[in-house]
Amino acid sequence: MEAIQQQAIIVGVQLQNETNFAYSMEELRNLAAACNIRVIGELSQKASRVNPSHYLGTGKIQELGAMLEDKDTVIIFNDELTPSQIRNLESALGRQVIDRTILILNIFAERAKTKEAQLQVEVAQLQYMLPRLTGMRESLGRQGGGSGLKNRGAGETKLELDRRRIEERITALQAELQTQVERRQIQRRQRRKNEVPVICLVGYTNAGKSSLLNAMVEEYHPGSGKQVFAKDMLFATLETSVRSIKLPDHKTFLLTDTVGFVSQLPHHLVKAFRSTLEEVTEADLLVHVVDASDPQHEQHMEVTAETLKALGAEDIPTVYAYNKADLTGRPYPVVEGDSVTLSARQGSGIAELTGLIRRHVFNDYIQCEILIPYDRGSIVSYFNEHAHVQEVSYEEQGTKLLLECRAADYERFRGDFRELSH
């Protein structure tokens, strides 16, 4: 049975010099839709600052009250509200009041599939709730059941918890998360030891990062069944997926898909997901995926750049993948400098993107011709697996290889072969 769709009015304050207000309200609509909430009205106010007690001015609160016909209509505010603002607004309007932060937290709670993501979301929800307990008792109580704001993981049972017990719960969750973080760090160290370059896909939510990962997997490992979940919706991916991509010339890199960014991503979430997002800071190269068909894509790029800066990843070399070119009327695939225009859905531009990746992460390869004695057959096997062998011939003294290999491998076996040309 289809859950009854909740309905809401969205409210925002446009501050002086704020140029992206219309866009952030549009995004709030999309966030509500992702929570299965139908927006039936909108109210905005221009002001030099947000009203500290009620967020809105008195006149606007009366105007908002007049818009509320249905008692089940919720009001969604475009900023994070303080505990006293929530309390004052709920008593003035007699309706459930939620803000942008709780909306995003709910979407994350709905989408979290892995144990780590679920722990991270619950920590963020509890940290958000802690200072708001008194004002939220009723509003969270009304969130049980129905569609939209199920608030899984922080529902009615949590309401009965007092502050101390919530703090204990946060501590326990963080300890559990720490073990997950340590496991992830061991995996990272292992990758470092294997010296396999790590490439991270970053970008705004719904830019097509997972689709691009899938297109790469399909291109180089067809029929492997290693695709990840990809869907045209906000925050489809919360888990970090890593896929090993082996190119035809035996060069290998790890491709990592990360959670998408959004403007005003709640700091509780950034903090909770820090261990996941840290994958980005350890990458050798970032592929900044942009939805070229979105009229706001430049704004999205700015938000992504700001988030990367906040994570301390702004200095990592970056290439740009302008995705969804099939929806834009622009020619593709096209490479210009460090950017490529492509369509992940059509698998067009993958080779061009791979070319950019190669240029950045495989610049320590050398071309050489070597002669390996027959009693060193294991080295021939190693190069066959880990290098690009272009020619093989069998001479009197051993196997002659013309190959491209990593400088480190060349140095490692240098004493075991005779160099013919370099």
Secondary structure, DSSP 8 states (H G I E B T S, - for coil): -----EEEEEEEEEETT---HHHHHHHHHHHHHHTTEEEEEEEEEEESS-BTTTBS-HHHHHHHHHH--STT-EEEESS---HHHHHHHHHHH-S-EEEHHHHHHHHHHHH--SHHHHHHHHHHHHHHHGGGHHHHHHHHHTTSSSSS---TTSSHHHHT--HHHHHHHHHHHHHHHHHHHHHHHHHHHHHHHHT--EEEEEEBTTSSHHHHHHHHHHHHSTT--------SSTT---S-EEEEEE-TTS-EEEEEE---B-TT--HHHHHHTHHHHHHHHT-SEEEEEEETTSTTHHHHHHHHHHHHHHHT-TTS-EEEEEE-GGGTT---SEEETTEEE-BTTTTBSHHHHHHHHHHHH-TTEEEEEEEEEGGGHHHHHHHHHHSEEEEEEE-SSEEEEEEEEEHHHHHHTGGGSEEEE-
